[in-house]
Amino acid sequence: MWWAPFTEGNASSYCPTTTFQTFPFPEGLTPDLPAAAYAADPRAIKIATAAARLNDLRENWLNPADLVKRVPEVVPGYPDRLLPVSPEAEKTLKTRTLTNLYNQKPAWLTHARKALDEAVAEAYGWGGDWRAGMSDDDILVRLFRLNQARAAAQKWRWTGIAALDNPGAIARITPTQWWGGRHPAPVHRR
């Protein structure tokens, strides 16, 4: 996972503006597009279906129907309250945490996570490689390269915008001069 901590004092926290801003989402499924723009995209549908399935399975494990009762919230628009059906159920529910679930690694969880991973890999166009056993290191290398390529393209777009104000200045700059002979760094926006 690509993330960058924001440190305040001795504690790190993670927020959307520093954590995922430079993450290279699959082409056409980027956060700068409204969801309606890709709602019919089969890749988005497959990811959403797999993610919803994983969420439903985890939710059913965390709060099984035989241990909780759902009480409608008094404020409209808020989710139902989940209350234990008995003191014994309350004791059992305290042990049902995501940490405990992921430490147990039941087969259904592994299968659901793999289905989501496969849907995401297919969205990047890497489905065959992922099914053939693509390593986490290979995935990170591809994401890093994609990030670099998009950063380079974005720098050239900015250059083109600047050229509208001063066309002669930009025409004299070569890619080597622009990057100082190095590959461009990933884009970091603030």
N, C-alpha and C positions, 0 to 999 in steps of 0.2 A: 504494500500500500504506500502511496506517495502522500506524505504529510509533512507539515512544518509546524513545530510547536511555537506558541506565543508564550513567552515567559513573563510572568508578573511576580516580582519578588523571587521566592524560591520555588513557586509552583508553575507548572506548565499547564496551559489550557489550549483547546483546539477550537477554532472557529472557522466558519465557511470562507471567510475572506483570506485566510492564510493557509488553510488546509487543502482545499480542492481547487483553488483558482487556476493552477497551472496543470491540472490533470488533463491529459489529452483524451477526451471522450471520443467514441466512434464518430466518424464523419456523418453529419446529418442528424446526430442525436446529442448535440452539444447544448449546454444549459443556456446559451444566449438565444436559442430559438424557443418560441412558445411551444408548449406541449402539443397544441393543436396541429403544428406543422409536421409532426411525425407520429401522430396518433394512429394512423393507418399503416405505418411502416412495419412490415412483418418482424423486423429485428426488435423494435421497441415492444411490440405485442408479445414476442417470445420472452424477452427479459421481464416484462411486467407480470406475465403469467407465472414464470418460475419464481420471481421474487414474492408474489402473493402466496404461492403454494408454500414456500419456505416460511413465510410469516405465519400463515394459518397453522402449519404443523407445530411451530414453536409456541404459538399462543395456546393451542390445545394442550400442549405438554405443560406449559406454565400454569394454566388455569383450566384444568379439566372440568367438564360439566358436572361430574359427580362430587367435586370438592367446592365449587363456587356457585353462587346464585347471582344473577345479573339484576341490579336494581336501577331503574331509569333515574337519571340525574334530574334534579329539580330545575336546573337551568337548561333551557333548550340549546341544542347544538353541542353539548358536552357528551362524552361517551358515558355509557352505563357504568355504575359502580360495580366492582367485583367484590363480593363479600363471601367469606368462608361459610359453608353450610353448618359447621359444627366446630367445637374447640379442637377436635382431632384433625379436622380438615385444615384448620388454621396452622397447626403444628407442621403438617405435611407440606402445606404451601410455602412455608418459610424455607424449606429445603429445595424448592423448585425455582432455581435461579438460572439465568443464561450461562453463568460460569459453570454451574454443576452440570447443566445439559451438555455443554461443549466438552467438558472433561469426560463425560460418559461416552460421548461419540456414538450414539445409537445409529444403526444402519440407515434408518429412514432419514436422519439428519444429513448423513454423508451423501446419500443419493440426491436429496433436495438441493444441497449446496453444489454438487457436481452439475446438476441440471442448470442451475443459475450460472455457474462458471462457463459451461458450454455455450449458453445463450449469449453471454457477453463476448466470449472468444469469437463466436460466429459473427457478431455485430462488427468486430474489428476485421473480419475476413480471415481469421486464424483458426477456424473451426477444425479443419483437417489436421493441422499441426497440433492443436490442443488435444484432440482425440488420440493422436499418435504418441502422446506423452510429453508435451512441451513442459519444460521445467519452469519454476518460478523465476529463476535467473533469466531465462530466455524471454519470458513475458516482460520483466522489468527492462531488459535491453530494448525490446521493441517499443515499449511505452516511452522510454527515454528518447529513442531516435525519432519517434513520432512527435514528441514534444519539441525536440530540436528543429525538426523540419517545419513545424507550425510557427515556431518562434522566428525562424529565418524568413518565412513567407510574410509574417506580420511585420517584421522590420522593413521588408521591401515595400509593403503596402504603405507604411508610414513614410518611407522615402518618397514614394510616388505622390503622396499627399503634399509633402513638403515641396516637391518639384513643381506643383501647380503654382506656388508662390515665386519660385526661382528656378525655372527649368534648366538653366545653364549650369548651376552649381551641382545639381544631382547628377547630371550627365557625365561629369568629370570624375565621379567617384566609382572605383571598381569594387567588386565584392571583397577583395583582399584588403583594400583600404578600409572599407566599411567595418569589417570584423577584425582588423588588425592582424590578419594572417591566421586567425583562430576560427574554430567553429563557433557559431553563436551559442550563447548560453540560453537555458530555458527562460521563457518570459515570466517575469515576476511583476504583477500589477499590484498597485496599492490603492 
